[in-house]
Amino acid sequence: MKVATVSAIRAMDKYCVEELKIPGIVLMENAALKVLKHINPLHQHFVVICGCGNNGGDGFALARHLYVEKKLLEVFFIGSEEKMSEDCMKNYLILKNMGIKVVRISNLEDMNELREALDRCETAVDAIFGTGLIRELEGIYASAISIINENSHYILSIDVPSGFHSDKGMPLGTCIRANKTVSLQLYKKGFLAYGSDKYTGEIVVEDIGIPEAVIARYEEKLYILSDAMVKTVILPREKYSYKGDYGRVLVFAGSKGFTGAAYLTANSAVRSGSGLVTLCCKEELMNVMAIKLTEAMTVSLEDKERLLSLINRCEAVAFGPGMGDSEDTYDYLKLVLENTSVPVVIDADGINVLAHHSEAFKLLRGRAVLTPHMGEMARLTGLSIDYIRENRLEVAADFAKSHGVITLLKGYNTVISDGENTIINPTGNSAMASGGMGDCLTGIIVSLLGQGYEPLRAAALAAYIHGRSGEKLSKEMFCVNATHVMEELPYTMREIQM
């Protein structure tokens, strides 16, 4: 699914109308018909509140269809006729010519009429402002939105909730709190912001007839993963293949007190389909890890000859979980990077030592996946966590581009970027908020890298599989831990492939 900014949407609309000569009112009619599909058929009484722009025109067109379907209908208009867009005016006049009363909200008495109508109706349709709004709402608009929020039983917003910044995902002073938002043609960038669901409710995207070639012309290479997309990416396992065909991967992980990180990373690589997995850990952990791991092998970090032999023959490396933020950890990272050119996924303490040794980035270009959470991203960039939280897409993309790596910025709606293409993973939920989840994810990524997936694809696919496994388990579990997810991985991968 493609995601769009306001500037891209405006460019698409303009091209359709001016170059392709698609009348704007045709797109408006398409929008109304698509929104109509999401009207609860059991509801009989509707209030439609319209503004004077094209979003209002969508609302007037929808009101006409509700009237034709013999629904009990009350229509309100906020603004002035003089400021109406051309296509909005056409649909407004059609309603008036049909004898449908449109109440203009301009004073306190009108507000009281709106309040009473909302209390009577079953669904309120918000069509006041669309994606173009960038100013803070005040005066009669702010008052009307407060009345709609306080008195509606169910709110459906057309395209975006009125008062919502479509790029930044925040309220402009005040904002409609919709139960459902029917987003026209494309998912809006602002919907990805933390907390935006308080205003959008459930989001559905409906095609209103903008040709795919136009979308491709102005798209900004920002995507959300979907089942359909992921299904086409997972490679089938060939009939005559053997373990050597599915990757020899090394996992550098663990230290005293952090054996769980090593276990989860290595075993998640096994469960994700790796042919051969070897855990590289300190000598003092060898006995306990040999007992914990049955399918993965172990090698001591102190056995340099064997370690170098494995590094030279592997297809991918995972580095960092539970190793400790120390000079020893950095020395082992240099050992890996200087002795192999295979893809490397760096997590946890691998990221922490990179924050102290920026010179190592020159060895990572073109082959590394970094998987920071926001705290680790703050250490890497020097930016505040609050800034990163509010600008996740830009921070991830800028870091990836400047360092020549894949950035996987963890959190709700995980962001994966190579600096040119940015992908959002929609899977996962708060039931998965527990220690070890990042270790599990690192294991999936290195497994896919070892199986031959290119780094951006491996990172995105791993995030999707990881989150979907957790979602499935959370349907029957209050909380889900990393071991649960690790055990579920091959089942999730098989289900997606079917």
Buried (B, 14 or more C-beta within 10 A) or exposed (E): BBBBBBEBBBBBBEBBBEEEEBEBBBBBBBBBBBBBEBBEEEBBBBBBBBBBBBBBBBBBBBBBBBBEEEBBBBBBBBBEEEEBBEBBBBBBEBBEEEEBEBBEBEEEEBBEBBBEBBEEBBBBBBBBBBBEBEEEBEEBBBBBBBBBBEBBBBBBBBBBBBBBBBBBBBBBEBBBBBBBBBBBBBBBBBBBBBEBBEBBBEBEBBEBBBEEEBBEEBBBEBBBBEEEBBEEBBEEEEEEEEEEEBBBBBBBBBBEEBBBBBBBBBBBBBBBBBBBBBBBBBEEBBEBBBEBBEEBBBBBBEBEEEBBEBBEEBBBBBBBBBBBBBEEBBEBBBBBBEEBEBBBBBBBBBBBBBBEEEEBBEBBEEBBBBBBBBEBBBBBBEBEEEBBBBBBBBBBBBBBBEBBBBBBBBBBBBBBBBBEBBBBBBBBEEBBEBEBBBBBBBBBBBBBBBBBBEBBBBBBBBBBBBBBBBBBBBEEEEEBBBBBBBBBBBEBBEBBEE
